[in-house]
Amino acid sequence: MITTRTWFCSAYITNTNLSYANFSKVVLEKCELWENRWMGAQVLGATFSGSDLSGGEFSTFDWRTA
């Protein structure tokens, strides 16, 4: 189980349905996050700096909260 105290040195999350997942305050910098479905994902305070988000579905995704 991934918790708020789990740390990774790299992340590859691709071709996944992340709709309505809670990424609040998550730091995913310089990660491979391409071709995911992000619709309705919670991203308040999350950081995606330098991550590859190409090919993703982002309808109803609020970039202002990330």
PDB file of N, CA, C, O and CB in Angstrom:
ATOM      1  N   MET A   1       0.844  -1.177   0.000  1.00  0.00           N
ATOM      2  CA  MET A   1       0.000   0.000   0.000  1.00  0.00           C
ATOM      3  C   MET A   1       0.888   1.237   0.000  1.00  0.00           C
ATOM      4  O   MET A   1       1.849   1.329   0.763  1.00  0.00           O
ATOM      5  CB  MET A   1      -0.960   0.000   1.218  1.00  0.00           C
ATOM      6  N   ILE A   2       0.553   2.177  -0.860  1.00  0.00           N
ATOM      7  CA  ILE A   2       1.270   3.446  -0.903  1.00  0.00           C
ATOM      8  C   ILE A   2       0.579   4.407   0.048  1.00  0.00           C
ATOM      9  O   ILE A   2      -0.632   4.612  -0.041  1.00  0.00           O
ATOM     10  CB  ILE A   2       1.323   4.027  -2.356  1.00  0.00           C
ATOM     11  N   THR A   3       1.341   4.993   0.955  1.00  0.00           N
ATOM     12  CA  THR A   3       0.797   5.914   1.946  1.00  0.00           C
ATOM     13  C   THR A   3       1.461   7.275   1.811  1.00  0.00           C
ATOM     14  O   THR A   3       2.299   7.475   0.932  1.00  0.00           O
ATOM     15  CB  THR A   3       0.987   5.360   3.371  1.00  0.00           C
ATOM     16  N   THR A   4       1.089   8.210   2.679  1.00  0.00           N
ATOM     17  CA  THR A   4       1.696   9.544   2.655  1.00  0.00           C
ATOM     18  C   THR A   4       3.146   9.509   3.109  1.00  0.00           C
ATOM     19  O   THR A   4       3.855  10.506   2.970  1.00  0.00           O
ATOM     20  CB  THR A   4       0.904  10.500   3.536  1.00  0.00           C
ATOM     21  N   ARG A   5       3.593   8.410   3.635  1.00  0.00           N
ATOM     22  CA  ARG A   5       4.983   8.299   4.085  1.00  0.00           C
ATOM     23  C   ARG A   5       5.835   7.445   3.153  1.00  0.00           C
ATOM     24  O   ARG A   5       6.954   7.074   3.508  1.00  0.00           O
ATOM     25  CB  ARG A   5       5.028   7.720   5.482  1.00  0.00           C
ATOM     26  N   THR A   6       5.328   7.131   1.978  1.00  0.00           N
ATOM     27  CA  THR A   6       6.044   6.324   1.007  1.00  0.00           C
ATOM     28  C   THR A   6       6.866   7.234   0.098  1.00  0.00           C
ATOM     29  O   THR A   6       6.371   8.261  -0.366  1.00  0.00           O
ATOM     30  CB  THR A   6       5.064   5.461   0.182  1.00  0.00           C
ATOM     31  N   TRP A   7       8.122   6.860  -0.158  1.00  0.00           N
ATOM     32  CA  TRP A   7       9.012   7.651  -1.002  1.00  0.00           C
ATOM     33  C   TRP A   7       9.567   6.772  -2.115  1.00  0.00           C
ATOM     34  O   TRP A   7       9.878   5.601  -1.896  1.00  0.00           O
ATOM     35  CB  TRP A   7      10.163   8.272  -0.168  1.00  0.00           C
ATOM     36  N   PHE A   8       9.687   7.337  -3.298  1.00  0.00           N
ATOM     37  CA  PHE A   8      10.276   6.651  -4.436  1.00  0.00           C
ATOM     38  C   PHE A   8      11.343   7.551  -5.034  1.00  0.00           C
ATOM     39  O   PHE A   8      11.226   8.775  -4.978  1.00  0.00           O
ATOM     40  CB  PHE A   8       9.199   6.278  -5.494  1.00  0.00           C
ATOM     41  N   CYS A   9      12.380   6.959  -5.604  1.00  0.00           N
ATOM     42  CA  CYS A   9      13.386   7.786  -6.261  1.00  0.00           C
ATOM     43  C   CYS A   9      13.017   8.029  -7.723  1.00  0.00           C
ATOM     44  O   CYS A   9      13.561   8.935  -8.353  1.00  0.00           O
ATOM     45  CB  CYS A   9      14.769   7.127  -6.165  1.00  0.00           C
ATOM     46  N   SER A  10      12.107   7.236  -8.263  1.00  0.00           N
ATOM     47  CA  SER A  10      11.582   7.475  -9.603  1.00  0.00           C
ATOM     48  C   SER A  10      10.211   6.822  -9.714  1.00  0.00           C
ATOM     49  O   SER A  10       9.877   5.916  -8.951  1.00  0.00           O
ATOM     50  CB  SER A  10      12.550   6.926 -10.695  1.00  0.00           C
ATOM     51  N   ALA A  11       9.423   7.295 -10.675  1.00  0.00           N
ATOM     52  CA  ALA A  11       8.087   6.717 -10.858  1.00  0.00           C
ATOM     53  C   ALA A  11       7.774   6.622 -12.339  1.00  0.00           C
ATOM     54  O   ALA A  11       8.008   7.564 -13.097  1.00  0.00           O
ATOM     55  CB  ALA A  11       7.010   7.560 -10.128  1.00  0.00           C
ATOM     56  N   TYR A  12       7.254   5.505 -12.736  1.00  0.00           N
ATOM     57  CA  TYR A  12       6.763   5.263 -14.089  1.00  0.00           C
ATOM     58  C   TYR A  12       5.321   4.810 -13.950  1.00  0.00           C
ATOM     59  O   TYR A  12       5.056   3.649 -13.640  1.00  0.00           O
ATOM     60  CB  TYR A  12       7.640   4.194 -14.859  1.00  0.00           C
ATOM     61  N   ILE A  13       4.391   5.725 -14.178  1.00  0.00           N
ATOM     62  CA  ILE A  13       2.965   5.419 -14.122  1.00  0.00           C
ATOM     63  C   ILE A  13       2.422   5.759 -15.502  1.00  0.00           C
ATOM     64  O   ILE A  13       2.241   6.933 -15.825  1.00  0.00           O
ATOM     65  CB  ILE A  13       2.213   6.226 -12.965  1.00  0.00           C
ATOM     66  N   THR A  14       2.162   4.748 -16.314  1.00  0.00           N
ATOM     67  CA  THR A  14       1.761   4.984 -17.695  1.00  0.00           C
ATOM     68  C   THR A  14       0.547   4.143 -18.068  1.00  0.00           C
ATOM     69  O   THR A  14       0.332   3.053 -17.539  1.00  0.00           O
ATOM     70  CB  THR A  14       2.917   4.683 -18.641  1.00  0.00           C
ATOM     71  N   ASN A  15      -0.245   4.687 -19.001  1.00  0.00           N
ATOM     72  CA  ASN A  15      -1.429   3.993 -19.526  1.00  0.00           C
ATOM     73  C   ASN A  15      -2.360   3.518 -18.418  1.00  0.00           C
ATOM     74  O   ASN A  15      -2.848   2.388 -18.459  1.00  0.00           O
ATOM     75  CB  ASN A  15      -1.006   2.806 -20.375  1.00  0.00           C
ATOM     76  N   THR A  16      -2.609   4.373 -17.429  1.00  0.00           N
ATOM     77  CA  THR A  16      -3.398   4.004 -16.257  1.00  0.00           C
ATOM     78  C   THR A  16      -4.590   4.944 -16.090  1.00  0.00           C
ATOM     79  O   THR A  16      -4.512   6.123 -16.436  1.00  0.00           O
ATOM     80  CB  THR A  16      -2.524   4.024 -14.993  1.00  0.00           C
ATOM     81  N   ASN A  17      -5.680   4.420 -15.563  1.00  0.00           N
ATOM     82  CA  ASN A  17      -6.846   5.234 -15.254  1.00  0.00           C
ATOM     83  C   ASN A  17      -6.678   5.787 -13.838  1.00  0.00           C
ATOM     84  O   ASN A  17      -6.901   5.074 -12.859  1.00  0.00           O
ATOM     85  CB  ASN A  17      -8.172   4.404 -15.389  1.00  0.00           C
ATOM     86  N   LEU A  18      -6.290   7.047 -13.733  1.00  0.00           N
ATOM     87  CA  LEU A  18      -6.079   7.707 -12.442  1.00  0.00           C
ATOM     88  C   LEU A  18      -7.257   8.611 -12.081  1.00  0.00           C
ATOM     89  O   LEU A  18      -7.144   9.459 -11.195  1.00  0.00           O
ATOM     90  CB  LEU A  18      -4.780   8.522 -12.468  1.00  0.00           C
ATOM     91  N   SER A  19      -8.374   8.432 -12.761  1.00  0.00           N
ATOM     92  CA  SER A  19      -9.560   9.250 -12.504  1.00  0.00           C
ATOM     93  C   SER A  19      -9.964   9.153 -11.046  1.00  0.00           C
ATOM     94  O   SER A  19     -10.099   8.063 -10.491  1.00  0.00           O
ATOM     95  CB  SER A  19     -10.725   8.819 -13.406  1.00  0.00           C
ATOM     96  N   TYR A  20     -10.153  10.302 -10.442  1.00  0.00           N
ATOM     97  CA  TYR A  20     -10.591  10.448  -9.049  1.00  0.00           C
ATOM     98  C   TYR A  20      -9.562   9.961  -8.025  1.00  0.00           C
ATOM     99  O   TYR A  20      -9.895   9.814  -6.849  1.00  0.00           O
ATOM    100  CB  TYR A  20     -11.880   9.697  -8.848  1.00  0.00           C
ATOM    101  N   ALA A  21      -8.321   9.707  -8.446  1.00  0.00           N
ATOM    102  CA  ALA A  21      -7.258   9.354  -7.498  1.00  0.00           C
ATOM    103  C   ALA A  21      -6.873  10.597  -6.702  1.00  0.00           C
ATOM    104  O   ALA A  21      -7.021  11.716  -7.194  1.00  0.00           O
ATOM    105  CB  ALA A  21      -6.011   8.762  -8.238  1.00  0.00           C
ATOM    106  N   ASN A  22      -6.387  10.415  -5.491  1.00  0.00           N
ATOM    107  CA  ASN A  22      -6.001  11.527  -4.632  1.00  0.00           C
ATOM    108  C   ASN A  22      -4.487  11.714  -4.685  1.00  0.00           C
ATOM    109  O   ASN A  22      -3.736  10.927  -4.108  1.00  0.00           O
ATOM    110  CB  ASN A  22      -6.472  11.288  -3.175  1.00  0.00           C
ATOM    111  N   PHE A  23      -4.046  12.758  -5.381  1.00  0.00           N
ATOM    112  CA  PHE A  23      -2.639  13.111  -5.471  1.00  0.00           C
ATOM    113  C   PHE A  23      -2.344  14.382  -4.675  1.00  0.00           C
ATOM    114  O   PHE A  23      -1.343  15.045  -4.944  1.00  0.00           O
ATOM    115  CB  PHE A  23      -2.230  13.293  -6.934  1.00  0.00           C
ATOM    116  N   SER A  24      -3.172  14.735  -3.718  1.00  0.00           N
ATOM    117  CA  SER A  24      -2.981  15.948  -2.928  1.00  0.00           C
ATOM    118  C   SER A  24      -1.628  15.932  -2.233  1.00  0.00           C
ATOM    119  O   SER A  24      -1.280  14.974  -1.542  1.00  0.00           O
ATOM    120  CB  SER A  24      -4.102  16.099  -1.896  1.00  0.00           C
ATOM    121  N   LYS A  25      -0.868  17.012  -2.428  1.00  0.00           N
ATOM    122  CA  LYS A  25       0.449  17.225  -1.827  1.00  0.00           C
ATOM    123  C   LYS A  25       1.491  16.194  -2.250  1.00  0.00           C
ATOM    124  O   LYS A  25       2.511  16.040  -1.577  1.00  0.00           O
ATOM    125  CB  LYS A  25       0.325  17.213  -0.335  1.00  0.00           C
ATOM    126  N   VAL A  26       1.254  15.488  -3.351  1.00  0.00           N
ATOM    127  CA  VAL A  26       2.198  14.497  -3.862  1.00  0.00           C
ATOM    128  C   VAL A  26       3.258  15.207  -4.697  1.00  0.00           C
ATOM    129  O   VAL A  26       2.938  16.142  -5.431  1.00  0.00           O
ATOM    130  CB  VAL A  26       1.468  13.406  -4.703  1.00  0.00           C
ATOM    131  N   VAL A  27       4.505  14.780  -4.595  1.00  0.00           N
ATOM    132  CA  VAL A  27       5.590  15.317  -5.404  1.00  0.00           C
ATOM    133  C   VAL A  27       5.976  14.253  -6.427  1.00  0.00           C
ATOM    134  O   VAL A  27       6.550  13.221  -6.079  1.00  0.00           O
ATOM    135  CB  VAL A  27       6.820  15.733  -4.515  1.00  0.00           C
ATOM    136  N   LEU A  28       5.655  14.515  -7.690  1.00  0.00           N
ATOM    137  CA  LEU A  28       6.009  13.620  -8.794  1.00  0.00           C
ATOM    138  C   LEU A  28       6.800  14.438  -9.807  1.00  0.00           C
ATOM    139  O   LEU A  28       6.278  14.798 -10.862  1.00  0.00           O
ATOM    140  CB  LEU A  28       4.728  12.970  -9.455  1.00  0.00           C
ATOM    141  N   GLU A  29       8.050  14.728  -9.490  1.00  0.00           N
ATOM    142  CA  GLU A  29       8.901  15.542 -10.341  1.00  0.00           C
ATOM    143  C   GLU A  29       9.816  14.649 -11.172  1.00  0.00           C
ATOM    144  O   GLU A  29      10.377  13.672 -10.676  1.00  0.00           O
ATOM    145  CB  GLU A  29       9.726  16.529  -9.500  1.00  0.00           C
ATOM    146  N   LYS A  30       9.951  15.008 -12.445  1.00  0.00           N
ATOM    147  CA  LYS A  30      10.797  14.287 -13.396  1.00  0.00           C
ATOM    148  C   LYS A  30      10.397  12.818 -13.505  1.00  0.00           C
ATOM    149  O   LYS A  30      11.255  11.937 -13.547  1.00  0.00           O
ATOM    150  CB  LYS A  30      12.263  14.396 -12.985  1.00  0.00           C
ATOM    151  N   CYS A  31       9.092  12.559 -13.551  1.00  0.00           N
ATOM    152  CA  CYS A  31       8.570  11.196 -13.642  1.00  0.00           C
ATOM    153  C   CYS A  31       7.944  10.949 -15.010  1.00  0.00           C
ATOM    154  O   CYS A  31       7.562  11.888 -15.709  1.00  0.00           O
ATOM    155  CB  CYS A  31       7.537  10.939 -12.531  1.00  0.00           C
ATOM    156  N   GLU A  32       7.844   9.697 -15.376  1.00  0.00           N
ATOM    157  CA  GLU A  32       7.178   9.284 -16.610  1.00  0.00           C
ATOM    158  C   GLU A  32       5.712   9.040 -16.294  1.00  0.00           C
ATOM    159  O   GLU A  32       5.365   8.026 -15.689  1.00  0.00           O
ATOM    160  CB  GLU A  32       7.844   8.005 -17.224  1.00  0.00           C
ATOM    161  N   LEU A  33       4.856   9.963 -16.699  1.00  0.00           N
ATOM    162  CA  LEU A  33       3.425   9.899 -16.379  1.00  0.00           C
ATOM    163  C   LEU A  33       2.582  10.010 -17.647  1.00  0.00           C
ATOM    164  O   LEU A  33       1.500  10.596 -17.611  1.00  0.00           O
ATOM    165  CB  LEU A  33       3.043  11.017 -15.389  1.00  0.00           C
ATOM    166  N   TRP A  34       3.047   9.467 -18.749  1.00  0.00           N
ATOM    167  CA  TRP A  34       2.383   9.660 -20.028  1.00  0.00           C
ATOM    168  C   TRP A  34       1.216   8.705 -20.242  1.00  0.00           C
ATOM    169  O   TRP A  34       1.154   7.597 -19.710  1.00  0.00           O
ATOM    170  CB  TRP A  34       3.372   9.498 -21.138  1.00  0.00           C
ATOM    171  N   GLU A  35       0.278   9.222 -21.076  1.00  0.00           N
ATOM    172  CA  GLU A  35      -0.910   8.494 -21.532  1.00  0.00           C
ATOM    173  C   GLU A  35      -1.801   7.978 -20.402  1.00  0.00           C
ATOM    174  O   GLU A  35      -2.355   6.883 -20.500  1.00  0.00           O
ATOM    175  CB  GLU A  35      -0.485   7.341 -22.382  1.00  0.00           C
ATOM    176  N   ASN A  36      -1.938   8.761 -19.333  1.00  0.00           N
ATOM    177  CA  ASN A  36      -2.838   8.412 -18.233  1.00  0.00           C
ATOM    178  C   ASN A  36      -4.146   9.178 -18.348  1.00  0.00           C
ATOM    179  O   ASN A  36      -4.211  10.213 -19.012  1.00  0.00           O
ATOM    180  CB  ASN A  36      -2.175   8.697 -16.878  1.00  0.00           C
ATOM    181  N   ARG A  37      -5.171   8.677 -17.711  1.00  0.00           N
ATOM    182  CA  ARG A  37      -6.469   9.361 -17.629  1.00  0.00           C
ATOM    183  C   ARG A  37      -6.532  10.031 -16.258  1.00  0.00           C
ATOM    184  O   ARG A  37      -6.524   9.353 -15.232  1.00  0.00           O
ATOM    185  CB  ARG A  37      -7.686   8.353 -17.841  1.00  0.00           C
ATOM    186  N   TRP A  38      -6.596  11.377 -16.243  1.00  0.00           N
ATOM    187  CA  TRP A  38      -6.539  12.167 -15.011  1.00  0.00           C
ATOM    188  C   TRP A  38      -7.867  12.814 -14.646  1.00  0.00           C
ATOM    189  O   TRP A  38      -7.901  13.634 -13.728  1.00  0.00           O
ATOM    190  CB  TRP A  38      -5.491  13.233 -15.143  1.00  0.00           C
ATOM    191  N   MET A  39      -8.944  12.488 -15.312  1.00  0.00           N
ATOM    192  CA  MET A  39     -10.221  13.181 -15.136  1.00  0.00           C
ATOM    193  C   MET A  39     -10.731  13.061 -13.702  1.00  0.00           C
ATOM    194  O   MET A  39     -10.971  11.961 -13.205  1.00  0.00           O
ATOM    195  CB  MET A  39     -11.262  12.624 -16.105  1.00  0.00           C
ATOM    196  N   GLY A  40     -10.891  14.209 -13.049  1.00  0.00           N
ATOM    197  CA  GLY A  40     -11.407  14.233 -11.688  1.00  0.00           C
ATOM    198  C   GLY A  40     -10.379  13.925 -10.613  1.00  0.00           C
ATOM    199  O   GLY A  40     -10.734  13.825  -9.439  1.00  0.00           O
ATOM    200  N   ALA A  41      -9.102  13.770 -10.990  1.00  0.00           N
ATOM    201  CA  ALA A  41      -8.062  13.481  -9.992  1.00  0.00           C
ATOM    202  C   ALA A  41      -7.887  14.678  -9.055  1.00  0.00           C
ATOM    203  O   ALA A  41      -7.966  15.824  -9.497  1.00  0.00           O
ATOM    204  CB  ALA A  41      -6.712  13.135 -10.687  1.00  0.00           C
ATOM    205  N   GLN A  42      -7.654  14.426  -7.786  1.00  0.00           N
ATOM    206  CA  GLN A  42      -7.421  15.469  -6.785  1.00  0.00           C
ATOM    207  C   GLN A  42      -5.932  15.801  -6.782  1.00  0.00           C
ATOM    208  O   GLN A  42      -5.113  14.925  -6.501  1.00  0.00           O
ATOM    209  CB  GLN A  42      -7.903  15.014  -5.358  1.00  0.00           C
ATOM    210  N   VAL A  43      -5.565  17.040  -7.085  1.00  0.00           N
ATOM    211  CA  VAL A  43      -4.158  17.420  -7.206  1.00  0.00           C
ATOM    212  C   VAL A  43      -3.805  18.663  -6.388  1.00  0.00           C
ATOM    213  O   VAL A  43      -2.796  19.310  -6.669  1.00  0.00           O
ATOM    214  CB  VAL A  43      -3.820  17.660  -8.659  1.00  0.00           C
ATOM    215  N   LEU A  44      -4.601  19.008  -5.397  1.00  0.00           N
ATOM    216  CA  LEU A  44      -4.355  20.197  -4.587  1.00  0.00           C
ATOM    217  C   LEU A  44      -2.972  20.123  -3.940  1.00  0.00           C
ATOM    218  O   LEU A  44      -2.712  19.236  -3.127  1.00  0.00           O
ATOM    219  CB  LEU A  44      -5.445  20.353  -3.508  1.00  0.00           C
ATOM    220  N   GLY A  45      -2.090  21.051  -4.297  1.00  0.00           N
ATOM    221  CA  GLY A  45      -0.758  21.109  -3.718  1.00  0.00           C
ATOM    222  C   GLY A  45       0.234  20.122  -4.302  1.00  0.00           C
ATOM    223  O   GLY A  45       1.349  20.005  -3.794  1.00  0.00           O
ATOM    224  N   ALA A  46      -0.139  19.406  -5.357  1.00  0.00           N
ATOM    225  CA  ALA A  46       0.766  18.436  -5.979  1.00  0.00           C
ATOM    226  C   ALA A  46       1.779  19.146  -6.870  1.00  0.00           C
ATOM    227  O   ALA A  46       1.526  20.255  -7.342  1.00  0.00           O
ATOM    228  CB  ALA A  46      -0.029  17.398  -6.799  1.00  0.00           C
ATOM    229  N   THR A  47       2.924  18.510  -7.098  1.00  0.00           N
ATOM    230  CA  THR A  47       3.973  19.052  -7.944  1.00  0.00           C
ATOM    231  C   THR A  47       4.324  18.035  -9.022  1.00  0.00           C
ATOM    232  O   THR A  47       4.644  16.885  -8.722  1.00  0.00           O
ATOM    233  CB  THR A  47       5.220  19.425  -7.109  1.00  0.00           C
ATOM    234  N   PHE A  48       4.262  18.474 -10.299  1.00  0.00           N
ATOM    235  CA  PHE A  48       4.584  17.606 -11.428  1.00  0.00           C
ATOM    236  C   PHE A  48       5.729  18.189 -12.258  1.00  0.00           C
ATOM    237  O   PHE A  48       5.851  17.862 -13.438  1.00  0.00           O
ATOM    238  CB  PHE A  48       3.344  17.396 -12.308  1.00  0.00           C
ATOM    239  N   SER A  49       6.554  19.030 -11.681  1.00  0.00           N
ATOM    240  CA  SER A  49       7.611  19.737 -12.388  1.00  0.00           C
ATOM    241  C   SER A  49       8.548  18.766 -13.115  1.00  0.00           C
ATOM    242  O   SER A  49       9.095  17.844 -12.511  1.00  0.00           O
ATOM    243  CB  SER A  49       8.405  20.602 -11.411  1.00  0.00           C
ATOM    244  N   GLY A  50       8.722  18.989 -14.410  1.00  0.00           N
ATOM    245  CA  GLY A  50       9.639  18.178 -15.196  1.00  0.00           C
ATOM    246  C   GLY A  50       9.124  16.799 -15.562  1.00  0.00           C
ATOM    247  O   GLY A  50       9.853  16.015 -16.170  1.00  0.00           O
ATOM    248  N   SER A  51       7.887  16.485 -15.209  1.00  0.00           N
ATOM    249  CA  SER A  51       7.320  15.174 -15.533  1.00  0.00           C
ATOM    250  C   SER A  51       6.743  15.169 -16.944  1.00  0.00           C
ATOM    251  O   SER A  51       6.281  16.195 -17.444  1.00  0.00           O
ATOM    252  CB  SER A  51       6.234  14.789 -14.515  1.00  0.00           C
ATOM    253  N   ASP A  52       6.777  14.005 -17.575  1.00  0.00           N
ATOM    254  CA  ASP A  52       6.210  13.831 -18.907  1.00  0.00           C
ATOM    255  C   ASP A  52       4.752  13.424 -18.773  1.00  0.00           C
ATOM    256  O   ASP A  52       4.447  12.280 -18.436  1.00  0.00           O
ATOM    257  CB  ASP A  52       7.007  12.777 -19.723  1.00  0.00           C
ATOM    258  N   LEU A  53       3.845  14.373 -19.040  1.00  0.00           N
ATOM    259  CA  LEU A  53       2.407  14.128 -18.955  1.00  0.00           C
ATOM    260  C   LEU A  53       1.785  14.019 -20.348  1.00  0.00           C
ATOM    261  O   LEU A  53       0.571  14.160 -20.497  1.00  0.00           O
ATOM    262  CB  LEU A  53       1.722  15.247 -18.157  1.00  0.00           C
ATOM    263  N   SER A  54       2.600  13.770 -21.355  1.00  0.00           N
ATOM    264  CA  SER A  54       2.109  13.762 -22.733  1.00  0.00           C
ATOM    265  C   SER A  54       1.104  12.638 -22.977  1.00  0.00           C
ATOM    266  O   SER A  54       1.181  11.566 -22.376  1.00  0.00           O
ATOM    267  CB  SER A  54       3.276  13.628 -23.701  1.00  0.00           C
ATOM    268  N   GLY A  55       0.171  12.913 -23.865  1.00  0.00           N
ATOM    269  CA  GLY A  55      -0.813  11.921 -24.262  1.00  0.00           C
ATOM    270  C   GLY A  55      -1.899  11.647 -23.241  1.00  0.00           C
ATOM    271  O   GLY A  55      -2.718  10.749 -23.439  1.00  0.00           O
ATOM    272  N   GLY A  56      -1.925  12.408 -22.144  1.00  0.00           N
ATOM    273  CA  GLY A  56      -2.913  12.175 -21.093  1.00  0.00           C
ATOM    274  C   GLY A  56      -4.262  12.801 -21.393  1.00  0.00           C
ATOM    275  O   GLY A  56      -4.367  13.719 -22.208  1.00  0.00           O
ATOM    276  N   GLU A  57      -5.298  12.296 -20.726  1.00  0.00           N
ATOM    277  CA  GLU A  57      -6.647  12.862 -20.812  1.00  0.00           C
ATOM    278  C   GLU A  57      -6.866  13.725 -19.578  1.00  0.00           C
ATOM    279  O   GLU A  57      -6.767  13.237 -18.452  1.00  0.00           O
ATOM    280  CB  GLU A  57      -7.746  11.736 -20.923  1.00  0.00           C
ATOM    281  N   PHE A  58      -7.167  15.021 -19.787  1.00  0.00           N
ATOM    282  CA  PHE A  58      -7.226  15.971 -18.685  1.00  0.00           C
ATOM    283  C   PHE A  58      -8.539  16.729 -18.575  1.00  0.00           C
ATOM    284  O   PHE A  58      -8.565  17.773 -17.922  1.00  0.00           O
ATOM    285  CB  PHE A  58      -6.125  16.939 -18.818  1.00  0.00           C
ATOM    286  N   SER A  59      -9.622  16.268 -19.171  1.00  0.00           N
ATOM    287  CA  SER A  59     -10.868  17.016 -19.029  1.00  0.00           C
ATOM    288  C   SER A  59     -11.288  17.002 -17.564  1.00  0.00           C
ATOM    289  O   SER A  59     -11.174  15.974 -16.897  1.00  0.00           O
ATOM    290  CB  SER A  59     -11.988  16.418 -19.933  1.00  0.00           C
ATOM    291  N   THR A  60     -11.757  18.100 -17.074  1.00  0.00           N
ATOM    292  CA  THR A  60     -12.126  18.358 -15.670  1.00  0.00           C
ATOM    293  C   THR A  60     -10.923  18.326 -14.735  1.00  0.00           C
ATOM    294  O   THR A  60     -11.089  18.163 -13.526  1.00  0.00           O
ATOM    295  CB  THR A  60     -13.153  17.338 -15.203  1.00  0.00           C
ATOM    296  N   PHE A  61      -9.725  18.476 -15.269  1.00  0.00           N
ATOM    297  CA  PHE A  61      -8.507  18.513 -14.456  1.00  0.00           C
ATOM    298  C   PHE A  61      -8.207  19.974 -14.155  1.00  0.00           C
ATOM    299  O   PHE A  61      -8.090  20.772 -15.086  1.00  0.00           O
ATOM    300  CB  PHE A  61      -7.292  17.816 -15.187  1.00  0.00           C
ATOM    301  N   ASP A  62      -8.079  20.348 -12.896  1.00  0.00           N
ATOM    302  CA  ASP A  62      -7.874  21.743 -12.504  1.00  0.00           C
ATOM    303  C   ASP A  62      -6.395  22.012 -12.243  1.00  0.00           C
ATOM    304  O   ASP A  62      -5.898  21.759 -11.146  1.00  0.00           O
ATOM    305  CB  ASP A  62      -8.707  22.083 -11.253  1.00  0.00           C
ATOM    306  N   TRP A  63      -5.681  22.535 -13.270  1.00  0.00           N
ATOM    307  CA  TRP A  63      -4.250  22.805 -13.147  1.00  0.00           C
ATOM    308  C   TRP A  63      -3.948  23.875 -12.102  1.00  0.00           C
ATOM    309  O   TRP A  63      -2.841  23.912 -11.566  1.00  0.00           O
ATOM    310  CB  TRP A  63      -3.688  23.230 -14.486  1.00  0.00           C
ATOM    311  N   ARG A  64      -4.909  24.743 -11.805  1.00  0.00           N
ATOM    312  CA  ARG A  64      -4.658  25.822 -10.839  1.00  0.00           C
ATOM    313  C   ARG A  64      -4.436  25.290  -9.432  1.00  0.00           C
ATOM    314  O   ARG A  64      -3.814  25.967  -8.613  1.00  0.00           O
ATOM    315  CB  ARG A  64      -5.820  26.804 -10.834  1.00  0.00           C
ATOM    316  N   THR A  65      -4.930  24.092  -9.133  1.00  0.00           N
ATOM    317  CA  THR A  65      -4.765  23.556  -7.784  1.00  0.00           C
ATOM    318  C   THR A  65      -3.446  22.821  -7.611  1.00  0.00           C
ATOM    319  O   THR A  65      -3.016  22.572  -6.485  1.00  0.00           O
ATOM    320  CB  THR A  65      -5.910  22.628  -7.452  1.00  0.00           C
ATOM    321  N   ALA A  66      -2.795  22.471  -8.726  1.00  0.00           N
ATOM    322  CA  ALA A  66      -1.521  21.738  -8.635  1.00  0.00           C
ATOM    323  C   ALA A  66      -0.374  22.705  -8.444  1.00  0.00           C
ATOM    324  O   ALA A  66       0.778  22.284  -8.345  1.00  0.00           O
ATOM    325  CB  ALA A  66      -1.285  20.880  -9.893  1.00  0.00           C
TER     326      ALA A  66
END
